[in-house]
Structure formats: C-alpha cells, structure tokens
Amino acid sequence: GKRVELGIWRWADGKGYIAEVNYSDPETGHRVREQKSIHRLDLAQEWRLTRKADALSGEVLRKKDQSTAVRFESFVTEYLEKWTKLKKKESTYTRDRYSTERLKAVFGSRMLSEIRRRDIEEYVAQRLTAGRSPPTVNRELCCLKNMLRKAVDWEYIEKNAAWGVKQQRESPTEFKFLLADEIERLIAANTPELQALAILAINTGMRREELFKLEWLDVG
C-alpha cells in the first residue's frame, strides 16, 4: 500500500489502513513489531499512539495475548441493542436481526477470537449450496463484517476476520413500470384519502416510509 504517514499505510484498494508500531520488549530486550488493519485513518492513528504509550509504560507485556473472551451469541445482543438499534435505520435494525439469527446458527457458541477467515468463507459457501440467493448471502456477510469491525473498535478482538472476504456477484434487479391504464386503475382502486398518496408516489418515486413521514412543512 501507499504510506500515509509514519507508521501508517493505506491499502492498495483504498478501503483501509495498516498501522505499525515498533518497541523494545522491556522483559526480553527484543525488538517487537506490531501491525493492525483498521478501516479508518483516525482509528489507526489512535491505535499507534496507544500502543506506543503502552510500550513505554511496560503495559504491553501485561496486555499481550489477553483478548476479551466474548461469545458470538452474546455479542450479537450487545451489537444489536447498543449499536444497530441506536445508530441505524429501523429497516437496517430489522434486517440485521434476521441476518444475525442465521449467523448465530453457525457461530453462536464460538468465541469472537476463534472465528477465522476460513470459517467465514465456508459459511458463505454453505449458504450458497443451501440455495440462498447471492443478495441474501451478501447481506449476511455485510452484517458479519460490520459486527466484527465493531468488535475491533470495542477491543474485544484484535482484527476483523471477515476483512477481505469477497461478496457474491448479484444480477441487476429488473423493475416493471406501470403502464398508463394500470396507473389509472391503481388510483381508482384507492379511497379518496389514499389517492393523493398514490399520485404522489407515482410522480416522485417516494417509498412508503417516506410518504408516511411527510409533514405539512415538507409539502409546503
């Protein structure tokens, strides 16, 4: 990748950073080099500063190999309630709840630190073999990637095992547009109260949730 600043490089695909820190182990005197893959530049900078400070204070030894033991099924609850539900749209929260149920069936009893990239690629292959569509599998993979990224942010694990796992190619969705006579029948089939919403939706392409959230201020 391309060097951004001292100790930080950008991935060639531009989708993340590699942070590196070097220090002398206070117990053995050996030089130690640590690297970490992080999706944001500010988090990479923060990680380098923290690790350098830990090394200077001798905390690296005490923290070494002490990853927090958290089971996947327990983290699902925390992720949904403390992140997705509070930070994402309701539709995203609903979709993530569905995806995590599928993920728990495979990873539920595993510790977060035990999940490897190979496990995730096998999960993708199994879902496709079971007849699940590429879009469905991609939504589940995306959910898992976001979960493990947040687990890294919350310092439950050191790296995101799903990083680099490729999504499946999706065929473009074909949309059928209403013909003029179909539009007339659709409007006529609605009550007078709903006809205005139907006309607005047809002319603007607004989604149902967008229509329901309209206020007089938006109309004016």
N, C-alpha and C positions, 0 to 999 in steps of 0.2 A: 504493500500500500504506500500512499504518499505521506511523508512526515508533515504533521501539522504544527507541532511544537516539540520542545524537548520531552522525550519520553512518550509521545503520543503520535500514532499513525492512523490515517483514515483507510478503511478497507477499499479495495480497488473498485467495488461496486457502489461505493459511497453510502452504504447503509449502516455503517457503524464505525467504531474506533477500537484500536488496540492500545491499551495503556501499559507502560512498563516501568518498573522501579527496581533499582539495584541497591543492595545494602550489605553490610558485613554482619553475619550471624554472631551475636555477642557471646555465644557459648562455644562455638567451634572455630570462629575466626574466618570461616569460609565465606566467599562472596556468594550472595543469593540473588537470583534474578526472577522476578515475578511478572507475569503478564495477565491481562484480563481483557476480555472482549465486552465492550459496553456500547449501547446504542446511541448515547448522547455525549457530546463533547464536554458539557459541564460536569456530567457524572464521571467521566473519565478523569477530568482534572481533579475533581474532589477525591476520587479513589487514590490517585497518585499522592496527593498531599497527606491523606490519612495514613497510607501505608508508610510513607517516609517518616511521619511523626511517630508511628508505632515502632518503627525500627530504631529510631533514636532513643526512645524511652524503654526499649527492651521488651515491648509488649508482643512483638512478632512471635516470639517463642511460645508464649502462653496461649496465643490465639491459633497457632499452627494446628491444622487438622481438627479443629473444633467446630465443624459445621453444625448448625442447629438441626436437631432431629425432628422433622415435621413430616407427618404422613400426608400423602396427596389428598386423601379424602377430607382431612381436617383443613388443609389449606384451601380446598375448594370453597368451603363455607366462609372462611375469612376473606378470600378474594371476592366472592360474590357480594357479601354484605358490607365490606369495608372499602371496596373499590368500585366494582361494576355498578352496584345499586346506587352509589352516591355520585359517581363521576360520569356515568354513561347514560345514554338514552334508555328509556324504558324498553324499547324494542331490542336494544343490544343486551340488556339485562335478561330479558326473556330468552333470547337466542343462546346466551351463554349458559343459562340454567339447563337448557336442553342439551347443549354440547357437553357440559361437564358430567351429565348423567352417563353419556356414552363413554367418556374418558374414565370415569370412576370405575366402570365395569372392568377395565383393564389395569389401571394404575392405582386404584383406590387404596390398597394395602401397602403400596410401596412408599418408602421414604423419598422425599424430593431429591435428596442427594444420590439416590440409587438409580434414578432414571437416566438412561444413556440415549445418545442419538440413534443407535441401532434399534433400541426399543420403540422409539417413535416412528422410525421408518417401517418397522414391522407392523405397527398399529395401522399405519396408512395402507399398507399392502393388504392387511386382513380386512379392513373396512371395504376396500375396493373389491376384493374377492367375494365378500358377502353380498355384493350387489348394490352397495351405496353409490350414489352419483358423485362425480368429481366435485361439484359445488358443495355438497353436504360434507364430504371429507375435508375440503379446504376450509370450511367454516370451523370445523372441529380442530383442525391443525392450527388455524389462526388463533383460536381461543387458547389452545395449549401454549403456543408461543408467547402470547400476552401474559398468561399466568406465570410461566417460568421467568419471564422478564421482570415481572413484579416481584417474584420471589428473590431474584438477584438484588433488586432495589431495596427490598426489606431485609437483606443479608441472611436469608435462610439457606441459600446456596451460592457457590462461587461463580458458576457460569450457567448459561441457558443452553441446555442440551438440544433444544429444538432449533437453535440458530443454524441456518443454512439448509434445513430440510425443505426441499422444494415442493411447491404446491402443484396440483394436477392441472393440466390444460382444460379449460372449460370452453364448451361450444357457445357461441353468441346466442343469447336468447332472442327468439323471434316474437315480435309483438303483432297482434292482429288489431287493426284500427277499425273503428265503427264506420259503416257507410252512412250516407245522408239519411236514408229511410230508417236505419237502425237507431240513429240519434233521435229522430222524431218519435219513434216508438218508445225509446227509453224515457224521454221526457214526459210523454203522455202517460206512461205507466206509474209515474210518481205522483204523490199527493201534491197539492199546490204549495205546501210548506217546503217540500223537498225539491221541487222543480228548480228553484233558484240555485240550490247547491249543485244539482246535476248540471245545469247550464254553466255554472262557474267552473266546475271540474272539467267539463268538456273543452272549454275555451282556454283554460290555464294549465291543465295537466296536474293540478294540485292533488296531493294524496289525501286520503280520508282523515288522517290525524291532523293534517294541516288545515283542512276545512273546518274541523270541529274546534280548533283552537283560535279561529278568527274572532276578532273583536271589532266593534264599530270603528275604533281608531284605525284599524287596518283597512277597512272598507273605504273610509273617507279619504 
